[in-house]
């Protein structure tokens, strides 16, 4: 079955797509405005622009995907589904120049970057990288480096072009320089560093630190553990370049939060030094269970596509696109896929931010409760708090990407946490 057969009318060209997107967003804006004027906002802490964005994203939900079962796998165009979902993402030109500058980076997976395989789970990926390197066509990992204008001014007062160039390379500017390594969200199938640029520019501005954002591989083209492999490869590149683990704070939102936690457990499993702290925005921690907030916050949030029943569910596409459930269910319960079942005792301080109107609220709550139990003895011995959970009223999933007073407060809190690590 073609992707056109089971999706809404796919725009034929960029003009048609732009018209359709503009009309949809305008309708969502008018709907939000009318409801607010007549009935008052059911989520008063949200700005009108935030509610418009949430309504638009909710309108994109393809409810029929929940009806597919494993019997439909042979006729599903999984790549067509992914391509269609990506085509719906609005390209936004984020003007961050007033507070931050951005340039791309590139890590070539060859030579010193091509390390010995750290774990059997990555054996096939390491073999592929080695083969590409030997054939003279090594794989690369790209991404973005965000540098606050204040940091640029501090290091480039003499207008030294070489120093300014160094600001956008994966090398420390000085001994013990602290940086943020951030993994964007998107259900492992969507988004990129570009979609998160505005939010991360604010974090760079508030912390006066460089933020490094890898453009890790996405599914279904590259299922698990490709994302963890990319995260570890960039991490090793930073260490090899002179950064110290204790000077790196790792962060992520949604699926990027899942990746940050999986990466933390992976380092713990290898017995390697961990980052100085972890920032998690609405982390996706449990890929098996749905909790009560999935139902009672459905009308206030925009998350879609989370189901293990359908082969088009994001969990299924992440661990085994095109495979029956019985072939992937054990992997879904692995701590490297569902960190909620992992043991984080002895890990660095973790900040979790959650909106009380998001569908992952209960999942985050349960994760934090378990995290506090695991870290209780370590907090007692160290005399320091290791688990921080902040809940923001009326906020949806990863609300930090939308404009609001709550967003500004949360960014300030993130910056304070990062500086304290």
C-alpha positions in Angstrom: 0.0 0.0 0.0 1.4 3.4 -0.9 1.8 6.2 1.6 -0.8 8.2 -0.3 -3.2 5.4 0.3 -3.4 5.8 4.1 -2.5 9.4 4.8 -4.3 12.7 4.3 -3.9 14.4 0.9 -0.2 14.8 0.7 0.7 18.3 -0.8 2.0 18.0 -4.3 4.5 20.9 -4.0 6.0 23.4 -1.6 3.4 26.1 -2.5 0.5 23.8 -1.8 2.2 22.6 1.4 2.7 26.2 2.5 -0.9 27.1 1.8 -2.2 24.1 3.7 0.1 24.7 6.7 -0.9 28.4 6.8 -4.6 27.6 6.7 -4.3 25.0 9.4 -2.4 27.2 11.7 -4.8 30.1 11.1 -7.7 27.9 11.9 -6.1 26.7 15.2 -5.3 30.3 16.1 -8.9 31.4 15.6 -10.2 28.4 17.5 -7.9 29.1 20.4 -8.9 32.8 20.4 -12.6 32.2 20.2 -12.5 29.7 23.1 -10.5 32.0 25.2 -12.8 35.0 24.5 -16.1 33.1 25.1 -15.2 30.5 27.7 -11.9 31.6 29.1 -8.8 29.5 28.7 -8.9 26.0 30.2 -5.1 26.4 30.6 -4.7 30.0 31.7 -0.9 29.9 32.1 -0.5 29.3 28.4 0.0 32.1 25.9 -2.2 32.2 22.9 0.7 31.4 20.6 1.5 28.3 22.7 -2.1 27.1 22.7 -2.2 27.6 18.9 0.9 25.6 18.4 -0.4 22.8 20.6 -3.7 22.7 18.8 -2.0 22.6 15.4 0.3 19.8 16.4 -2.7 17.8 17.8 -4.6 18.4 14.5 -1.8 16.5 12.7 -2.5 13.2 14.6 -3.2 10.3 12.2 -5.6 8.3 14.4 -5.8 5.5 11.9 -2.2 4.4 12.7 -3.6 2.9 15.9 -5.7 0.5 13.9 -2.9 -1.3 12.2 -1.7 -4.6 13.6 1.2 -7.0 12.9 -0.9 -8.6 10.2 -0.7 -5.3 8.2 3.2 -5.2 8.3 3.7 -6.6 4.7 1.5 -3.9 3.1 2.8 -0.9 5.2 5.0 1.7 3.6 7.0 2.5 6.8 9.4 4.8 5.1 6.5 6.6 3.4 4.9 7.1 6.8 8.1 8.6 8.2 8.6 10.9 5.1 5.0 12.1 5.4 5.3 12.8 9.1 8.5 14.8 8.4 6.8 16.8 5.6 4.3 18.2 8.1 7.0 19.9 10.2 7.0 23.7 9.7 10.4 25.1 8.9 10.9 28.1 11.1 13.7 30.6 10.7 14.9 31.1 14.2 16.7 34.5 14.5 19.0 34.0 17.5 21.6 36.5 16.4 20.8 38.9 19.2 21.9 36.5 21.9 23.8 33.7 20.2 25.7 32.5 17.2 25.6 29.1 15.5 27.8 27.1 13.2 27.7 23.4 12.2 30.3 20.9 13.3 31.3 17.6 11.7 32.8 14.5 13.3 34.4 12.1 10.9 34.2 8.6 12.2 37.7 7.4 11.3 41.1 7.1 12.9 41.1 8.1 16.6 37.3 8.6 16.5 36.8 5.0 15.4 37.2 3.4 18.8 37.1 -0.3 19.8 33.6 -1.5 20.2 32.6 -0.8 23.8 29.7 -3.2 23.9 28.4 -6.2 21.9 25.1 -4.3 21.3 27.0 -2.0 19.0 29.1 -4.6 17.2 27.4 -4.3 13.8 27.5 -0.5 13.9 31.2 -0.5 14.7 31.9 -3.0 12.0 30.0 -0.8 9.5 32.0 2.2 10.5 35.3 0.3 10.3 34.4 -0.9 6.8 33.5 2.6 5.7 36.8 4.0 7.0 38.9 1.3 5.4 37.1 1.9 2.1 38.0 5.6 2.2 34.4 6.7 2.7 34.0 7.2 6.5 30.7 8.1 8.0 30.3 11.5 9.6 28.2 12.9 12.4 27.1 16.5 12.0 25.5 18.9 14.4 25.4 22.5 15.7 27.5 24.5 18.2 25.7 27.4 19.8 27.9 30.1 21.4 26.4 33.0 23.3 27.4 36.5 22.1 28.7 37.3 25.6 31.1 34.4 25.4 32.2 35.4 22.0 33.0 38.9 23.2 34.9 37.7 26.2 37.2 35.5 24.0 37.4 37.7 20.9 38.0 41.2 22.3 41.1 41.5 20.1 39.1 40.5 17.1 41.3 37.5 16.7 39.9 35.4 13.8 41.7 32.2 15.0 40.1 32.5 18.4 36.7 33.1 16.9 37.1 30.0 14.7 38.0 27.9 17.7 34.8 28.9 19.3 33.0 26.6 16.8 35.3 23.6 17.0 34.9 20.6 19.3 38.0 21.6 21.4 38.1 23.3 24.8 38.8 27.0 24.8 40.5 26.8 28.1 41.2 24.3 30.9 38.1 23.1 32.7 35.7 24.8 30.2 32.2 23.6 30.9 29.9 22.8 28.0 26.4 21.3 27.4 25.9 18.2 25.2 22.3 18.2 24.2 20.1 15.6 22.4 17.0 16.9 20.7 13.6 15.2 20.9 11.2 14.0 18.2 10.2 10.4 19.0 13.5 9.3 17.4 11.9 9.9 14.0 11.5 13.7 13.7 13.3 17.0 14.3 16.9 18.1 14.3 19.2 20.6 16.0 17.6 23.3 13.9 14.1 22.8 15.4 15.5 23.3 18.9 17.9 26.1 18.0 15.9 28.9 19.7 15.5 27.1 23.0 19.1 26.1 23.1 20.3 29.5 22.2 18.5 30.8 25.3 20.3 28.2 27.4 23.7 29.1 25.9 22.8 32.8 26.6 21.8 32.2 30.2 24.7 29.9 31.1 27.3 31.7 28.9 28.4 28.2 27.8 28.7 26.5 24.5 25.9 24.1 23.6 26.8 21.1 21.4 23.8 19.5 19.6 24.5 16.3 17.6 22.2 15.5 14.6 22.0 11.9 15.5 20.6 9.3 13.1 16.8 8.8 13.0 14.6 5.8 12.7 13.2 4.0 10.7 16.3 4.3 8.5 18.5 3.8 11.5 16.8 2.0 14.5 18.2 1.4 18.0 21.1 1.5 19.0 22.3 3.9 16.2 21.3 6.9 18.3 23.2 5.7 21.4 26.1 4.9 19.1 26.2 8.5 17.8 25.9 9.9 21.3 28.8 7.9 22.6 30.9 8.7 19.5 30.5 12.4 20.0 31.1 12.0 23.7 34.4 10.2 23.0 35.3 12.9 20.5 34.9 15.6 23.2 37.0 13.6 25.7 39.7 12.9 23.1 39.8 16.6 22.2 40.6 17.6 25.8 37.2 18.1 27.5 36.8 16.4 30.9 33.7 14.4 31.8 33.1 16.4 34.9 33.0 19.6 32.8 30.2 18.3 30.5 26.5 18.6 31.3 24.2 16.3 29.3 20.6 17.2 28.4 17.7 16.2 26.3 14.0 16.5 25.8 11.4 13.8 25.2 13.1 11.1 23.1 16.3 13.1 23.6 15.8 12.8 27.3 15.4 9.1 26.8 18.7 9.1 24.9 20.4 11.1 27.7 19.3 8.6 30.3 20.2 5.6 28.1 23.6 7.2 27.5 24.1 7.7 31.3 23.2 4.0 31.9 25.6 3.0 29.1 28.5 4.9 30.7 27.7 3.3 34.1 27.6 -0.1 32.5 31.0 0.5 30.9 32.4 1.7 34.2 33.4 5.1 32.6 33.3 8.5 34.2 29.9 10.2 33.8 29.0 13.9 33.1 28.6 16.4 36.0 24.9 16.6 35.6 21.8 15.8 33.5 18.9 18.0 32.4 15.7 16.3 31.2 12.8 18.1 29.7 9.6 15.9 29.6 11.7 12.8 29.2 10.3 9.7 27.5 11.3 7.0 30.0 8.8 4.2 29.6 8.3 2.7 26.1 6.1 -0.1 27.4 3.4 1.3 29.6 0.8 4.1 29.2 -0.2 5.8 32.5 -3.4 7.6 33.5 -2.1 11.0 32.3 -2.1 9.7 28.7 -5.9 9.8 28.9 -6.8 12.7 31.2 -4.2 15.1 29.6 -4.9 14.1 26.0 -7.0 17.2 25.3 -4.3 19.5 26.6 -1.2 18.0 24.9 0.0 17.2 21.4 1.9 13.9 21.7 0.9 11.3 19.1 1.9 8.0 17.8 2.9 6.3 21.1 1.6 2.8 21.0 3.1 -0.7 21.0 0.1 -2.3 19.4 0.6 -0.7 16.0 3.7 -1.4 13.9 3.6 2.3 13.1 3.9 3.3 16.8 7.0 5.3 17.6 8.3 2.7 20.1 8.1 -0.1 17.4 9.7 2.1 14.8 12.5 2.9 17.2 13.6 -0.6 18.1 12.5 -2.7 15.1 10.7 -1.1 12.2 8.7 -3.7 10.2 9.2 -6.4 12.9 6.3 -8.2 14.8 5.8 -7.2 18.4 7.0 -10.5 19.8 10.4 -9.9 18.2 10.9 -6.6 19.9 9.1 -6.8 23.2 12.2 -7.9 25.2 14.2 -5.0 23.7 11.5 -2.5 24.6 11.9 -3.6 28.2 15.7 -3.1 28.2 17.0 -0.2 30.4 18.8 1.2 27.4 15.4 1.6 25.6 13.1 2.1 28.6 15.3 3.9 31.2 12.4 3.7 33.7 13.6 0.2 34.6 17.2 1.2 34.9 19.2 1.7 38.1 20.6 5.2 38.4 22.2 4.8 41.8 25.5 6.7 41.9 24.7 8.8 38.9 25.2 12.6 38.9 22.6 15.2 39.8 19.5 15.1 37.5 17.0 17.9 36.9 13.6 16.9 35.5 11.1 19.5 34.2 7.5 18.4 33.4 4.3 20.2 32.5 1.3 19.1 34.6 -0.9 19.0 31.5 1.3 16.7 29.4 0.5 13.1 28.7 3.9 11.9 30.1 3.2 13.6 33.5 2.5 10.3 35.4 5.4 8.6 33.6 7.8 11.4 34.7 6.4 11.3 38.3 6.9 7.5 38.6 10.4 7.9 37.2 11.4 10.6 39.6 10.0 8.7 42.6 12.1 5.7 41.7 15.1 7.8 41.0 14.8 9.4 44.5 14.7 5.9 46.1 17.8 4.8 44.1 19.7 7.9 45.0 18.6 8.1 48.7 21.8 6.5 50.1 24.0 8.5 47.8 22.3 11.7 48.8 22.8 10.8 52.5 26.5 10.0 52.1 27.2 13.1 50.0 25.0 15.5 51.9 23.8 16.9 48.5 20.5 16.7 46.7 20.8 14.6 43.5 17.3 14.6 42.2 15.3 17.7 41.2 11.8 17.7 39.8 10.0 20.8 38.7 6.3 20.8 37.6 5.0 23.7 35.6 1.3 24.6 35.8 -0.8 24.2 32.6 2.2 23.4 30.5 2.3 20.7 27.7 5.1 18.4 26.5 8.5 20.2 26.1 6.8 23.5 26.7 10.3 25.1 26.7 10.1 25.3 22.9 7.1 27.6 23.1 6.9 31.2 24.3 5.5 31.8 27.7 6.3 33.2 31.2 6.7 29.6 32.4 9.2 29.0 29.6 11.4 31.9 30.7 11.3 30.7 34.4 12.2 27.1 33.3 15.1 28.3 31.2 16.4 30.3 34.1 16.2 27.3 36.4 18.0 25.1 33.8 20.8 27.6 33.7 21.1 27.8 37.5 21.2 24.0 37.6 23.9 23.7 34.9 26.1 26.3 36.6 25.8 24.4 39.9 27.0 21.1 38.4 
